[in-house]
Amino acid sequence: MASRLGMGLFLIASLIAAMGLFQTAVADTYTVGDDLGWTIPPGGSIAYSTWARTKNFEINDTIVFSWTNTHDVAEVSEADYDNCTKTNPIGSVQQTSPANFTLDSNRSRYFICTISNHCELGQKVTINIGEWNSASSLTIGAALSLLLSTIVISLLSHQI
């Protein structure tokens, strides 16, 4: 009985480890603004902040800025984001669409358009990495927990 319980606990630990590997191995690609794209948003910066709040950005995800007309994208510090300061970008200003950025650490990232007054008109977005923002993320977590529980109960009941 003890060896079967030990085997059951080993299987549980193995399943949890496998789920952890699966979750970190999957990277998503997000187009900033979805159908809106990267442009001066109607109604100001609320469009991009609302868009970002509905996403669950994780390390290794890619965000894509796609635009037409005259725009660009620059990563900046939080202070430069808040003030729409265009003179001190982190890295180079991306002037060709689409511009891709890979999220490589668990920190907030700040992006603006440096053309004219586009930032002041709302063409800026904050990407918060590692936060569970959407209800769908919670639903997926609950479904995985239920699946894991069902598998564990099944395995234990067959070994006793």
Beta strands, then each sheet from edge to edge (+ up, - down):
strand 1: 29-31
strand 2: 62-65
strand 3: 73-76
strand 4: 90-94
strand 5: 99-102
strand 6: 109-112
strand 7: 124-127
sheet 1: 1+ 2+ 5-
sheet 2: 4+ 3- 6+ 7-
end
